Amino acid sequence: MNPQSLANIWAIAKRETVSYFGSPVAYVFLVIFLLLTGFFTFTVGNFFERGEASLASFFTWHPWLYLVLVPAVGMRLWSEERRSGTIELLLTMPVNAWEAIFGKFLASWFFLAIGLALTFPVVLTVNWLGDPDNGQIFTGYLGSFFLAGAYLSIAGLTSALTRNQVVAFILAVVVCLFLILAGFNPVTDMLTRWANPAVIETVAAFSVMTHFDGFQKGVIDSRDLLFFLSVTGFALFATALVIRNRRS
């Protein structure tokens, strides 16, 4: 990647980041995200009743929280540009489709990373109450970060497919829900009635739950990391095809 491409990506990412924090919606999203993570961790997850120094009750809910919150962030990536007609202006600038897609994706991913970083009081709390494995907590955050990136890339793809943000949101939720349920125990148990173990393992391999579980346990498996990067890369590649088709 040449310096000019990096400069273009940086310029687009900066523009998108400023647009996020120039709207009160961003702050509302961050507050809702923090409130929901706190509620599911301490209330639904029975954090104090568990009597253990870990953040299992915190990370367990991330795939489900992101199912709604991440598409809400990503639904406007391209739908808004198409609705307002600024996508034509953006793509006539001296940037290619890949630079625009990657720049907008990085800005949104950075925004989600800020929300995730603001949950640091949970880490302080568990360290104050006990002696947790902070290495495991770190890998949990790392997995959550890549999980959010995978969901976001899918939301970006659905956003490029339609001008309607609500439609983009619903499509992203459906696809991400499939990636959750593919490895969900009730689904795999149902498959055991008619499918052989190889089919079940193949279906489960497409589940974010299967790959996120390793991060929660403190294990950074190259296969899990490759899965999230592959989903993200494929969705960004598909987005590029859609944008180029619209451009032509």
N, C-alpha and C positions, 0 to 999 in steps of 0.2 A: 504494500500500500504506500503510494507516494505521499510526500508532504502536503500536496494540494488537496488530496482526498481527505487526509486527516484534518486539514483546516476546514474543509467543507462540512465534514461530520461534526466537528466541534462547534461550528457556527450554527448548524441546525439544532444540535443538542442544547446549546445555550439558549437559542430562541424558544425552544419548547419548554425548557425548565423555567424560564422567566414567565412564560404564558401560564404555566401551572400555578406558580406562586403569586401571579398577578390577579388571581381569582380567589374569592373566598371559598369556592368549592373545594379547593385543595386542602384548606385547613379543616373544613368540615369532614372531609374524608379521613384525615389523619386522626381527628378526635374520635370519629366513629370506629376506626380500626383499633385504636388504643382501648376504647371502652369495651369493644367486643372481645378482644384478646384477654382483657382483665376479667370480664364476666365468665368466659368459657374456661379460663385457667383456674380461677379461685372459687367460682360457684358451681358451674357444671362439672368441672374437672376435679372437684373436691381436693384442692391443693393442700390445705391444712390437714384434712382428715387422712390423707395418704400416709403422713408421718415419715416421709422420705425426702432426702435432699436431692431432688431432681426436677427437671422441667418437662417431664413426660406429659403432664396435663396441659402444658403450654403448647408444645409442638404437635401433639396429636390432632389438634383442631385446625391447624394451618391449611391443609388441603381443602377443608370445607369452608373456612373463612375466605380463602382466596378464590373459591369457586364463584363468589358473588362480587367481592371487592375488586379483584384484579380486572375482570371484564368491564367493571364500571370505570376503571381508569383507562383501559385500552380502547373502549368503544368509540372514543372521539378521535383517535389517532389519524384516521383517514376519512371517516364519515363526515366529520366537520369540514375538512378540506374540500371534499367533493360537494357537499351541500352549499358551501359558500362560493365555490368556484375558484378558490385559491390554489387548488391542486395544479391547475394548468399554469398558474403563475410560478409556483414552486418548481415545477419540472421544466420550465423554460429558462430558469436560472442556470448558471454554469455548474450544475451538479447533476450527477446521474442518479438513477432510481435507487441504486444500492446505497449511495451516500445518504439520501433522504430517509430511506427506510431505517438504516442503521442509526442515524442520528436521532430520529424520533423515538426509536426503540430504547436507546441508551438513556435518553432523558426520562422516559417513563419508568425505566428500570431503576434509575437513580432515585426517582421520587418514591418508589416502593421501598427501596433500601433505606431511605430516611425514616419511613414509617416503621420499618423493622428495627432500626437502630434506636428509635424512641421507646422501645419496650425494655430498655436496659434496667429500669427499676425492678423488673421481675428477676433479673440475674442478681442484682444487689440483694433482693429479698431472700432468695434461696441461699446465697452465701452468708447472709447474716443469721439465718435460722439453722444452718448446718454446714456440712463440708461436702459440697457436691463435686462431681467430676467436671471441671470447667472445660476440659478437652472435649468431652461429650457434648457439652452445651455449645461449644464453638462449632462442632460439626453439625449440630442441629440447626444452628443459624445459617451455616453454609448451605445445607440442603434446602432450607426454607427460601433462601435467596435464589437458588437455581430453580426451585419449584415455581416461584413467582415469575421468574423470567420465562419459563416454558408456557405458563398460562398467559402471560402478557403477549408473547409472540403469536399465540393462537387468537387472542382478542384483536391484535393488529391485523391478522389475516381476515377475520370476519368483518372488521371495520373497512377494509379495502374492498370488500365484496358488495357493500351497500351504502347508500347515502343516509339511511335511517339508523340513528344510533341505538334505538331500542331493538331493532332487528339484529344489529351487530352484537349487542349485549346478549340477547337470547341465544343466538347461534354459538357464541363463545361459551356460554354456560353449559349448553348441551354437549359440546365437544369435550370440555373439561370434565363434565360429569361422567362421560363415557370413560375418560382416562382414570377416573377414580374407581368406578364400578367394575372395571375390567379385572381388578385384583381384589375386589371386596369379597369377604368370606361367603356371604349368601349367594353371590354369583358363581364363585368357584364350586361351592357345594352343589349348586344346581347343575353345573356342567358335568360333575362326576357321574350323574345318572345316565348320561348318554355319550359322553366324550371320553376318549382315552387320555391318560396322563400327559402325553405330548401336546395335545391340543390345549389342555388346561394350562400347562406351563407357558405355552405360546401366548395365550390370551392374557394371563397374569403378567407376562413380561411387558405388556403395553400399559400397565397400571402405574400411576405415579405413587400409589400407596406402597407397592412392592419396592420401589427404588428409594422412596423417601424414608422407609423404615430403617434402612441401614444407617443413614445419616443420624437418625434419632438415637440409634444405639451407639453412636460414636465411631462408626466405621466409614471411612471414605473409600468406597469400592470404585475402581475405574469404570466398571460396567454401569453403575448407577449414575456416575458423573457423565459418562458418554450418552446415556439415555436422555438426560435432561438437555444436554448440548445438542443432541440429534433432533429432538423435538423442536427446540428453539430454532436451530439452523434450517430445518425443513420448512417450518412455518414462515420464516423470514424469506426463504427462497420462493415459496409459493406466493407470498405477498408481492415479491418483485415481479413475478410473472403476471399477476393481476394488474399491478400498476403499469407495467410496460404495455399490456394489452389495452388498457384504458387510454394510455398515452398515444398509441398508434390509431 
